[in-house]
Amino acid sequence: MLRESLALLPWVAIIIPYRIKPQTHMTIDHHFQNVPSFGQWARRARKAQGLTLRALADRAGLGIRFLSEKFNVIAGLSEHSIDNDYAIAAVSLGAKVIEKHFTLSRADGGPDALFSLEPNEMERLVLSVRKIEKAVGTSALGPTETEKKAMVFRKSLFVVKDIKKGDKFSRENVRVIRPAYGLSPKYYFDIIGKRASKDIKRGTPLVFELIEPPREAQS
């Protein structure tokens, strides 16, 4: 794992070819120097122009995406706050690795104790990251498998009064209701005024087979 912090990008580029094995996955962590704890942001934001959570998020997102695309590596985030908020936000922006300092107890002291996570804090970080990973999902568009099963609860066109063959569909005998056994509501205005191809009982989902094809104009 390589941490990009105060290193210039040309230095990073020089190091990349010297990974132990060419096929080995390499991780570069985008690092923030002197990041305040989450509780300090409100106080510092009033004093320093541009010191906002959005600015930090933008920098993290751009840095993570840039490193991943520029060097074809796994990109992550390294930061020294004792809050988990920035790390969790970084995961939603594409970070695959989070680097934090860890200690069994900050009371034990040491040069890194002030910004190290204790076991219960690290546990919360891991649980939150896993939850965000599932929420982010993939870039594939369209309904999920769970959503597909729920699509039956959408609305569709139903016949709400008995109709005889040849009768016209109207606002009084066709309604948009659940479930989605009938035609999509987008066909509602196309169907109004057309005729039934057969007798239809009240409560029947309206489908194309129940609609009489357009009659040819008489000469």
KOLVO-180564 format. One line per 2 residues: their letters; for each residue x negated, y negated, z of N, C-alpha, C. Coordinates in Angstrom, 3 decimals, always signed. Atoms other than C-alpha are relative to their C-alpha. Layout:
<pts>
a	X/Y/Z/X/Y/Z/X/Y/Z  ...
</pts>
This chain:
<pts>
ml	-0.836/+1.189/+0.000/+0.000/+0.000/+0.000/-0.874/-1.243/+0.000  +0.728/+1.257/+0.120/-1.304/-3.416/-1.013/+0.919/-1.133/+0.427
re	-0.821/+1.118/-0.440/-0.039/-6.552/+0.705/-0.446/-1.267/-0.695  +0.260/+1.253/+0.690/+0.152/-9.662/-1.453/+0.427/-1.121/+0.932
sl	-0.325/+1.069/-0.937/-0.030/-12.636/+0.899/-0.659/-1.273/-0.488  +0.758/+1.153/+0.470/-2.659/-15.301/+0.417/-0.865/+0.363/-1.197
al	+0.777/-0.423/+1.160/-4.215/-13.259/-2.380/+0.588/-0.612/-1.267  -0.454/+0.519/+1.280/-4.053/-14.820/-5.816/+0.338/+1.154/-0.918
lp	-0.432/-1.077/+0.885/-2.344/-12.804/-8.531/-1.137/+0.610/-0.814  +1.125/-0.629/+0.704/-5.594/-12.362/-10.534/-0.742/+1.009/+0.852
wv	+0.658/-0.970/-0.868/-7.074/-10.638/-7.491/+0.811/+1.286/+0.052  -0.862/-1.173/-0.037/-4.081/-8.312/-7.301/-0.170/+0.804/-1.286
ai	+0.138/-0.666/+1.292/-4.443/-7.540/-11.010/-1.297/+0.784/-0.087  +1.288/-0.684/+0.017/-8.084/-6.576/-10.487/+0.068/+1.305/+0.794
ii	-0.052/-1.153/-0.892/-7.205/-4.128/-7.703/+0.842/+1.136/-0.577  -0.959/-0.998/+0.481/-4.346/-2.324/-9.499/-0.673/+1.196/-0.673
py	+0.589/-1.162/+0.676/-6.579/-0.150/-11.774/-0.779/+0.931/+0.917  +0.849/-0.792/-0.887/-8.514/+1.108/-8.741/+0.801/+0.807/+1.017
ri	-0.757/-0.884/-0.881/-5.672/+3.014/-7.134/-0.673/+1.379/+0.005  +0.717/-1.266/-0.184/-6.869/+6.417/-5.890/+0.193/+0.939/-1.187
kp	-0.296/-0.821/+1.161/-5.135/+8.351/-8.678/+0.883/-0.813/-0.937  -0.789/+0.799/+0.946/-3.729/+6.779/-11.853/+1.492/+0.253/+0.087
qt	-1.407/-0.331/-0.022/-0.452/+8.612/-11.448/+0.646/-0.276/+1.364  -0.522/+0.240/-1.334/-0.089/+7.673/-7.790/+0.895/-1.235/+0.018
hm	-0.867/+1.164/-0.157/+2.815/+5.386/-6.921/-0.687/-1.010/+0.910  +0.628/+1.040/-0.805/+1.504/+2.094/-5.613/+1.049/-0.985/+0.464
ti	-0.941/+0.954/-0.567/+3.380/-0.273/-3.361/-0.699/-1.318/+0.263  +0.479/+1.339/-0.335/+2.825/-4.025/-3.216/+1.075/-0.674/+0.831
dh	-0.942/+0.687/-0.864/+4.476/-5.859/-0.348/-0.171/-1.501/-0.114  -0.006/+1.452/+0.010/+5.426/-9.497/-0.737/-0.013/-0.448/+1.457
hf	+0.188/+0.341/-1.404/+4.277/-11.137/+2.489/+0.262/-1.469/+0.258  -0.228/+1.373/-0.452/+5.457/-14.246/+4.311/-0.929/-0.314/+1.156
qn	+0.833/+0.443/-1.094/+2.989/-16.131/+6.458/+0.815/-0.891/+0.928  -0.600/+0.863/-1.016/+4.279/-17.647/+9.710/+1.506/-0.157/-0.176
vp	-1.455/+0.071/+0.094/+7.921/-16.769/+9.218/+0.590/-0.106/+1.393  -0.581/+0.154/-1.339/+9.948/-18.012/+12.203/+1.066/+1.050/+0.250
sf	-1.096/-0.902/-0.320/+12.432/-15.857/+14.045/+1.294/-0.626/-0.482  -1.258/+0.490/+0.566/+16.000/-16.139/+12.863/+0.577/-1.129/+0.858
gq	-0.534/+1.019/-0.899/+16.969/-18.171/+15.920/-0.700/-1.338/-0.113  +0.756/+1.246/+0.132/+14.289/-20.771/+15.131/+0.357/-0.776/-1.264
wa	-0.274/+0.665/+1.278/+15.637/-21.581/+11.662/+0.800/-1.281/+0.188  -0.848/+1.177/-0.176/+18.303/-23.994/+12.884/-0.804/-1.190/+0.492
rr	+0.809/+1.104/-0.546/+15.777/-26.027/+14.875/-0.985/-0.512/-1.046  +1.014/+0.425/+0.958/+13.111/-26.065/+12.157/+0.605/-0.630/-1.255
ar	-0.620/+0.522/+1.216/+15.525/-26.742/+9.302/+0.308/-1.484/+0.120  -0.297/+1.413/-0.199/+16.399/-30.101/+10.843/-1.244/-0.860/-0.157
ka	+1.245/+0.757/+0.015/+12.735/-31.118/+10.878/-0.766/+0.118/-1.310  +0.786/-0.231/+1.219/+11.364/-29.668/+7.646/+0.913/+0.083/-1.207
qg	-0.818/+0.010/+1.201/+12.931/-30.483/+4.308/-0.262/+1.253/-0.831  +0.140/-1.174/+0.850/+13.596/-27.414/+2.202/-0.185/+1.298/+0.753
lt	+0.190/-1.226/-0.783/+13.123/-24.937/+5.058/+1.373/+0.596/+0.289  -1.325/-0.577/-0.131/+16.354/-23.017/+4.566/-0.054/+1.485/-0.256
lr	-0.063/-1.439/+0.211/+17.371/-19.409/+4.584/+0.134/+0.313/-1.478  -0.149/-0.226/+1.436/+18.382/-19.725/+0.920/-1.360/-0.096/-0.696
al	+1.319/+0.139/+0.607/+14.895/-20.925/+0.039/-0.843/+1.243/+0.244  +0.757/-1.206/-0.317/+13.381/-17.958/+1.817/+0.514/+1.183/-0.807
ad	-0.587/-1.101/+0.771/+15.806/-15.558/+0.124/-0.397/-0.091/-1.466  +0.394/+0.177/+1.397/+15.030/-17.039/-3.285/-1.445/+0.417/-0.199
ra	+1.419/-0.325/+0.119/+11.306/-16.708/-2.672/-0.216/+1.501/+0.102  +0.139/-1.456/-0.160/+11.656/-13.126/-1.484/+0.477/+0.729/-1.235
gl	-0.552/-0.678/+1.164/+13.862/-12.105/-4.372/-0.876/-0.152/-1.216  +0.857/+0.228/+1.151/+11.660/-13.684/-7.011/-1.319/+0.743/+0.150
gi	+1.275/-0.668/-0.227/+8.506/-12.318/-5.415/+0.099/+1.497/-0.178  -0.180/-1.440/+0.098/+9.835/-8.772/-5.145/+0.205/+0.430/-1.446
rf	-0.275/-0.365/+1.393/+11.188/-8.664/-8.683/-1.226/-0.242/-0.886  +1.173/+0.325/+0.815/+8.077/-10.341/-10.125/-1.079/+1.059/+0.159
ls	+1.050/-0.991/-0.244/+5.649/-7.924/-8.484/+0.351/+1.341/-0.631  -0.432/-1.280/+0.547/+7.685/-4.900/-9.525/-0.144/+0.036/-1.520
ek	+0.039/+0.033/+1.463/+7.925/-5.974/-13.172/-1.395/-0.291/-0.537  +1.326/+0.412/+0.476/+4.466/-7.553/-13.507/-0.997/+1.142/+0.041
fn	+1.029/-1.020/-0.188/+2.431/-4.630/-12.187/+0.543/+1.430/-0.075  -0.604/-1.329/+0.106/+4.875/-1.720/-12.643/-0.257/+0.823/+1.262
vi	+0.219/-0.653/-1.289/+4.738/-0.838/-8.967/+1.291/-0.062/+0.818  -1.096/+0.106/-0.960/+7.121/-0.312/-6.068/-0.244/-1.248/+0.835
ag	+0.171/+1.257/-0.731/+7.685/-3.701/-4.421/+0.769/+0.035/+1.314  -0.643/+0.050/-1.310/+8.521/-4.352/-0.798/-0.187/-1.357/+0.646
ls	+0.116/+1.254/-0.751/+8.459/-7.022/+1.902/-0.753/+0.244/+1.297  +0.720/-0.017/-1.271/+6.060/-7.655/+4.759/+0.225/-1.340/+0.678
eh	-0.208/+1.262/-0.714/+7.020/-10.235/+7.383/-0.054/+0.246/+1.500  +0.323/-0.144/-1.411/+6.411/-10.917/+11.054/+1.034/-0.575/+0.951
si	-1.016/+0.467/-0.934/+9.698/-12.128/+12.498/+0.469/+1.175/+0.853  -0.508/-1.076/-0.856/+11.256/-10.173/+15.358/+1.485/+0.239/-0.265
dn	-1.367/-0.263/+0.441/+14.636/-10.329/+13.625/-0.045/+0.954/-1.190  -0.076/-0.906/+1.137/+15.770/-7.815/+11.045/+0.679/-0.624/-1.214
dy	-0.820/+0.611/+1.045/+17.746/-10.282/+8.936/-0.732/-0.117/-1.334  +0.731/+0.205/+1.251/+15.040/-11.066/+6.381/-0.297/+1.323/-0.694
ai	+0.297/-1.314/+0.574/+14.086/-7.420/+5.901/+1.240/+0.595/-0.653  -1.246/-0.521/+0.544/+17.717/-6.442/+5.364/+0.362/-0.738/-1.282
aa	-0.276/+0.792/+1.200/+18.179/-9.301/+2.895/-0.913/+0.420/-1.144  +0.959/-0.402/+1.028/+15.041/-8.181/+1.033/+0.420/+1.308/-0.667
vs	-0.464/-1.274/+0.566/+16.499/-4.684/+0.565/+1.101/-0.258/-1.023  -1.065/+0.322/+0.953/+19.552/-6.207/-1.101/-0.547/-0.658/-1.257
lg	+0.632/+0.645/+1.146/+17.147/-8.068/-3.415/-0.939/+0.936/-0.758  +0.783/-0.972/+0.745/+15.324/-4.912/-4.470/-1.202/+0.580/+0.714
ak	+1.158/-0.536/-0.724/+12.675/-4.214/-1.797/+0.191/+1.492/+0.283  -0.040/-1.440/-0.241/+11.861/-0.491/-1.521/-0.797/+0.395/+1.248
vi	+0.816/-0.263/-1.186/+9.433/-0.755/+1.403/+0.077/-1.230/+0.909  +0.014/+1.082/-0.986/+9.645/-2.843/+4.591/-1.157/+0.254/+0.957
ek	+1.135/-0.124/-0.913/+6.470/-3.454/+6.626/+0.223/-0.930/+1.192  -0.172/+0.758/-1.242/+6.965/-4.538/+10.246/-0.992/+0.537/+1.029
hf	+0.846/-0.453/-1.104/+4.740/-4.400/+13.314/+0.868/+0.676/+1.060  -0.763/-0.807/-0.950/+5.803/-1.898/+15.969/-0.778/+0.168/+1.297
tl	+0.613/-0.236/-1.308/+5.139/-1.543/+19.683/+1.019/+0.686/+0.904  -0.914/-0.625/-0.948/+6.593/+0.581/+22.438/+0.593/-1.025/+0.954
sr	-0.498/+1.055/-0.868/+6.903/-2.558/+24.556/-0.827/-1.268/-0.212  +0.723/+1.267/+0.153/+6.010/-6.214/+23.920/-0.641/-0.421/+1.307
ad	+0.559/+0.330/-1.316/+5.343/-6.444/+27.636/-1.402/+0.552/+0.180  +1.343/-0.566/-0.096/+2.208/-4.347/+27.092/-1.062/-0.972/-0.500
gg	+0.941/+0.999/+0.489/+0.638/-7.348/+25.375/-0.735/+0.457/-1.244  +0.755/-0.298/+1.208/-1.823/-7.398/+22.523/+0.201/-1.092/-1.028
pd	-0.062/+1.090/+0.970/-2.464/-9.696/+19.548/+1.253/+0.017/-0.878  -1.171/-0.096/+0.871/+0.558/-8.398/+17.591/+1.306/+0.140/+0.769
al	-1.179/-0.295/-0.816/+2.974/-7.968/+20.502/+1.138/-0.992/-0.243  -1.013/+1.053/+0.111/+4.791/-11.267/+19.964/+0.945/+0.234/-1.173
fs	-0.853/-0.191/+1.182/+6.061/-10.285/+16.518/+0.164/+1.476/-0.354  -0.193/-1.432/+0.229/+6.337/-6.506/+16.921/+1.379/+0.442/+0.472
le	-1.303/-0.537/-0.381/+9.602/-4.582/+17.057/-0.158/+1.110/+1.020  -0.041/-1.085/-0.961/+10.395/-2.354/+19.990/+0.885/+1.124/-0.569
pn	-0.706/-1.155/+0.578/+11.931/+1.133/+19.439/+1.473/-0.245/-0.316  -1.429/+0.213/+0.259/+15.580/+0.056/+19.763/+0.206/-0.976/-1.157
em	-0.100/+0.959/+1.106/+14.987/-2.838/+17.351/-0.355/+0.659/-1.331  +0.377/-0.728/+1.202/+13.265/-0.590/+14.847/+1.119/+0.948/-0.432
er	-1.120/-0.887/+0.316/+16.149/+1.873/+15.064/+1.124/-0.774/-0.686  -1.047/+0.821/+0.611/+18.645/-0.917/+14.281/-0.388/-0.410/-1.417
lv	+0.471/+0.376/+1.334/+16.485/-1.984/+11.324/+0.218/+1.147/-0.985  -0.132/-1.160/+0.880/+16.441/+1.525/+9.839/+1.467/+0.254/-0.338
ls	-1.430/-0.245/+0.233/+20.201/+1.979/+10.275/+0.593/-1.059/-0.925  -0.520/+1.086/+0.835/+20.924/-1.427/+8.714/-0.488/+0.122/-1.436
vr	+0.561/-0.164/+1.348/+18.599/-0.786/+5.763/+0.723/+1.120/-0.743  -0.689/-1.124/+0.646/+20.241/+2.570/+5.047/+1.424/-0.399/-0.399
ki	-1.363/+0.438/+0.304/+23.673/+0.944/+5.182/+0.011/-0.919/-1.213  +0.080/+0.937/+1.121/+22.636/-1.834/+2.773/-0.345/+0.740/-1.289
ek	+0.349/-0.788/+1.191/+21.058/+0.695/+0.371/+1.237/+0.631/-0.618  -1.220/-0.619/+0.513/+24.397/+2.466/+0.077/+0.938/-1.053/-0.573
av	-0.894/+1.059/+0.460/+26.280/-0.813/-0.294/-0.464/-0.574/-1.330  +0.536/+0.542/+1.249/+23.966/-2.054/-3.063/+0.299/+0.939/-1.157
gt	-0.307/-0.982/+1.040/+24.434/+1.171/-5.049/-0.893/-0.135/-1.210  +0.745/+0.085/+1.245/+23.388/+1.105/-8.698/+0.565/-1.124/-0.846
sa	-0.432/+1.064/+0.894/+23.729/-1.348/-11.558/+1.068/+0.469/-0.987  -1.013/-0.528/+0.919/+26.184/+0.928/-13.384/+1.345/-0.656/+0.279
lg	-1.298/+0.626/-0.143/+29.486/-0.805/-14.030/+1.103/+1.039/-0.091  -1.132/-0.912/+0.056/+32.892/+0.795/-13.676/+0.343/+0.536/+1.377
pt	-0.455/-0.506/-1.295/+34.833/+2.508/-10.900/-0.854/+1.156/+0.502  +0.690/-1.126/-0.618/+33.146/+4.881/-8.470/+0.936/+1.207/+0.002
et	-0.832/-1.193/-0.053/+34.391/+8.450/-8.052/+1.140/-0.180/+0.993  -1.047/+0.250/-0.990/+36.302/+7.372/-4.947/+1.055/-0.937/-0.558
ek	-0.940/+0.950/+0.591/+37.850/+4.447/-6.811/+0.849/+0.646/-1.081  -0.760/-0.692/+1.046/+38.867/+6.724/-9.693/+1.176/+0.764/+0.605
ka	-1.065/-0.744/-0.660/+40.888/+8.847/-7.281/+1.109/-0.938/+0.478  -0.985/+0.960/-0.500/+42.615/+5.710/-5.986/+0.720/-0.743/-1.110
mv	-0.608/+0.720/+1.115/+43.515/+4.444/-9.468/+1.459/+0.355/-0.205  -1.382/-0.412/+0.130/+46.771/+6.367/-9.288/+0.930/-0.953/+0.755
fr	-0.822/+0.916/-0.792/+47.976/+3.751/-6.791/+0.152/-1.370/-0.662  -0.231/+1.233/+0.747/+47.823/+0.999/-9.414/+1.457/-0.040/-0.479
ks	-1.365/+0.144/+0.516/+51.030/-0.341/-10.914/+0.069/+0.394/-1.469  -0.228/-0.343/+1.410/+52.526/+0.782/-14.218/+1.473/-0.241/-0.327
lf	-1.365/+0.246/+0.449/+55.762/+0.577/-16.241/+0.905/+1.198/+0.308  -0.998/-1.019/-0.312/+58.822/+2.500/-15.016/+1.374/-0.460/-0.478
vv	-1.404/+0.264/+0.311/+62.398/+2.756/-16.197/+0.762/+0.010/+1.322  -0.667/+0.115/-1.303/+64.557/+1.580/-13.271/+1.523/+0.113/-0.110
kd	-1.434/-0.255/+0.213/+68.030/+2.128/-14.812/+0.137/+1.036/-1.112  -0.229/-0.982/+1.064/+69.438/+4.964/-16.928/+0.139/-0.712/-1.344
ik	-0.019/+0.588/+1.341/+68.949/+4.227/-20.629/+0.436/+1.065/-0.994  -0.432/-0.898/+1.063/+70.705/+5.822/-23.588/-0.912/-0.163/-1.220
kg	+0.792/+0.072/+1.228/+68.933/+6.638/-26.836/+0.488/-1.165/-0.860  -0.327/+1.146/+0.833/+68.821/+3.506/-28.982/+0.193/-1.287/+0.768
dk	-0.121/+1.220/-0.812/+69.294/+1.083/-26.058/-1.326/-0.752/+0.009  +1.216/+0.816/-0.049/+66.834/-1.782/-25.822/-0.581/-0.042/+1.422
fs	+0.677/+0.218/-1.277/+64.274/-2.063/-23.083/+0.113/-1.481/+0.340  -0.197/+1.386/-0.423/+64.862/-5.231/-21.049/-0.622/-0.232/+1.371
re	+0.509/+0.337/-1.331/+63.808/-7.023/-17.897/+0.814/+0.678/+1.088  -0.868/-0.634/-0.990/+66.713/-5.318/-16.148/-0.274/+1.492/+0.145
nv	+0.180/-1.457/-0.091/+65.768/-1.709/-16.955/-1.464/+0.461/-0.003  +1.427/-0.344/-0.073/+61.942/-1.843/-16.970/-0.680/-0.895/+1.035
rv	+0.716/+0.771/-1.032/+59.792/-2.894/-14.031/-1.438/+0.498/+0.137  +1.399/-0.343/-0.288/+56.136/-2.910/-13.023/-0.082/+0.402/+1.467
ir	+0.057/-0.511/-1.368/+55.812/-0.699/-9.930/-1.066/+1.095/+0.101  +0.919/-1.114/-0.224/+53.555/+1.954/-8.390/+0.770/+1.323/-0.044
pa	+1.423/-0.187/+0.294/+52.193/+4.582/-9.032/-0.301/-0.185/-1.479  +0.459/+0.252/+1.368/+50.186/+4.472/-12.267/+0.251/+1.196/-0.914
yg	-0.332/-1.131/+0.869/+52.027/+7.286/-14.063/+0.460/-0.461/-1.378  -0.501/+0.521/+1.259/+53.364/+5.045/-16.807/-1.034/-0.836/-0.730
ls	+0.885/+0.858/+0.778/+51.932/+2.624/-19.319/-0.515/-1.162/+0.835  +0.574/+1.153/-0.688/+49.708/-0.235/-18.219/+0.952/-1.199/-0.075
pk	-0.846/+1.195/+0.004/+51.552/-3.446/-17.251/-0.296/-0.946/-1.168  +0.342/+0.897/+1.103/+49.718/-5.158/-20.144/+0.933/+0.188/-1.198
yy	-0.903/-0.262/+1.119/+52.273/-3.566/-22.521/+1.416/-0.508/+0.264  -1.364/+0.367/-0.405/+55.276/-5.024/-20.682/+0.711/-0.846/-1.061
fd	-0.672/+0.911/+0.922/+56.070/-7.891/-23.067/+0.065/+0.575/-1.420  -0.074/-0.653/+1.306/+55.322/-5.720/-26.118/+1.189/+0.953/-0.079
ii	-1.059/-1.006/-0.025/+57.939/-3.185/-25.024/+1.388/-0.620/+0.103  -1.297/+0.646/-0.150/+60.725/-5.570/-24.071/+0.597/-0.291/-1.381
gk	-0.671/+0.192/+1.288/+63.225/-5.596/-26.945/-0.072/+1.208/-0.911  +0.064/-1.230/+0.797/+62.150/-2.247/-28.373/+1.060/+0.988/+0.500
ra	-1.080/-0.934/-0.319/+64.541/+0.741/-28.327/-0.536/+1.339/+0.511  +0.360/-1.312/-0.556/+64.481/+4.046/-26.441/+0.161/+1.085/-1.063
sk	-0.041/-1.082/+0.985/+63.746/+7.137/-28.547/+0.873/+1.163/+0.456  -0.825/-1.071/-0.563/+65.852/+9.351/-26.245/+0.644/-0.524/+1.281
di	-0.585/+0.367/-1.292/+67.995/+9.237/-23.121/-1.102/+0.049/+1.067  +1.047/+0.079/-1.035/+65.824/+8.200/-20.155/+0.674/-0.195/+1.357
kr	-0.544/+0.097/-1.342/+66.682/+8.742/-16.487/-0.732/-1.075/+0.805  +0.577/+0.968/-0.922/+66.096/+6.081/-13.865/-1.137/+0.648/+0.784
gt	+1.154/-0.520/-0.736/+62.690/+6.525/-12.182/-1.012/+0.704/-0.874  +0.929/-0.647/+0.927/+60.947/+7.870/-15.307/-1.146/-0.942/-0.362
pl	+1.121/+0.833/+0.466/+57.418/+6.556/-16.035/+0.149/-0.252/-1.492  -0.167/+0.344/+1.409/+57.557/+4.745/-19.359/-1.294/+0.257/-0.761
vf	+1.157/-0.328/+0.847/+55.203/+6.182/-21.991/+0.388/-0.248/-1.448  -0.246/+0.345/+1.403/+54.841/+5.582/-25.724/+1.002/+0.948/-0.668
el	-0.894/-0.973/+0.621/+56.747/+8.779/-26.611/+1.474/-0.339/+0.215  -1.391/+0.370/-0.298/+59.899/+7.248/-25.085/+0.429/-1.262/-0.737
ie	-0.292/+1.240/+0.709/+59.710/+4.197/-27.332/+0.195/+0.296/-1.486  -0.304/-0.238/+1.405/+61.344/+4.310/-30.745/-0.935/-0.785/-0.888
pp	+0.891/+0.734/+0.885/+58.924/+3.402/-33.535/+0.760/-1.122/-0.705  -0.669/+1.122/+0.668/+59.648/+0.092/-35.315/+0.759/+0.460/-1.228
re	-0.802/-0.352/+1.164/+62.435/+0.382/-37.864/-0.449/-0.830/-1.204  +0.396/+0.707/+1.211/+61.605/-0.502/-41.437/+1.086/-1.020/-0.368
aq	-0.954/+1.043/+0.378/+63.194/-3.698/-42.644/+0.836/+0.451/-1.185  -0.897/-0.386/+1.088/+66.230/-3.096/-44.833/-0.136/-0.966/-1.175
s	+0.141/+0.844/+1.181/+65.959/-4.346/-48.401/+1.353/-0.563/-0.401
</pts>
